[in-house]
Amino acid sequence: MRRKRYISRRMFGIQDIILFCVVIASLAGGILLPRVGELFQPFILYLLMILLYLSFLSIRLDAIRRTFSGQARDIARLSILKLIAFPVATYLIFLLVAPAYAPSALLLAGSSTGAVAPFISTLVAANGPLVIAMVVISSLLVPFILPLLVKLIMGQTMEIPLAVMVQMLAAMIFIPLAASEATRRFLPGAVPLIIKGRYAMSLMLFTGTNMGVFSKYSDYFYSHPGAILAATGMSVLIGAVLFGMGIFSLGRASTEDRLAAAISVANINSVLIVVFAARFFGPLETMVAAMFLIPFYGLIVPLRIFQRRHSRG
């Protein structure tokens, strides 16, 4: 109990500071050293898979099953809000305040919960199984729901090959899940060793992922610095809106559940939207999606503040 209270009272620890430094350095590295970042581009999906594997290792499959059965109502409510209500609301908000960025807001708000979200949940002691449940459900449903929202709201058709999406989702979710269970069963002695080194490994994986993503936009950054700054500002604003919606989505739930809801809604799979925006939209939407990596990691700040204020006593 003392240990738990001590952690909850800290605003930011050394791990948070190191994470911020690594994220900023890797983003800058991708832009300033694009040739180095290009080395990671073919492996972005695999890096995300390893991150999810590390997250699954600390949460047993039976805990996820209990979450699905014990919090079925919360999961259903959060899924509807996250995949339908919040994307529409976010689009309408930006249609009023920044119309040019309304499509970006719709795409990002309607994306699935990111593969890194379970790792974020461990940093703030959120309900990890609930976050993983949302990763699975939102990833399965977003290929069907997001294109429909785009067509109904914007009148634009996204011809997404479902076979490719199913293959991607299987790789990103079910392979890491199966691998984590196999590790527990056949190499149980390796689990505590991997978990012990998980933080350092995650930092290396973040570095490769960020450099791979941002190296693609190095030339655009130098050619349109003003557009980059504007896209960054809008991505931060979108992240703030999503965090606000997520943190209140489950009403008077426990602190752990409310943190999990905020992470599920705001820590989204922006890399997936980068791919979609580049194919079906223009450079503006693609750039906002890419720059969302900044608020993605920056959301640890309001999460920590909320955790501290609601964990006293």
Secondary structure by P-SEA (a helix, b strand, c coil): caaaaaaaaccccaaaaaaaaaaaaaaaaaaacaaaaaaacccaaaaaaaaaaaaaaaccaaaaaaaaaaaaaaaaaaaaaaccaaaaaaaaaaaaccccaaaaaaaaaacccccaaaaaaaaaccaaaaaaaaaaaaaacccccaaaaaaaaccccccccaaaaaaaaaaacaaaaaaaaaaaaccccaaaaaaaaaaaaaaaaaaaaaaaaaccaaaaaaacaaaaaaaaaaaaaaaaaaaaaaaaccccccaaaaaaaaaaccccaaaaaaaaaaccccaaaaaaaaacccccccaaaaaaaaaaaaacc
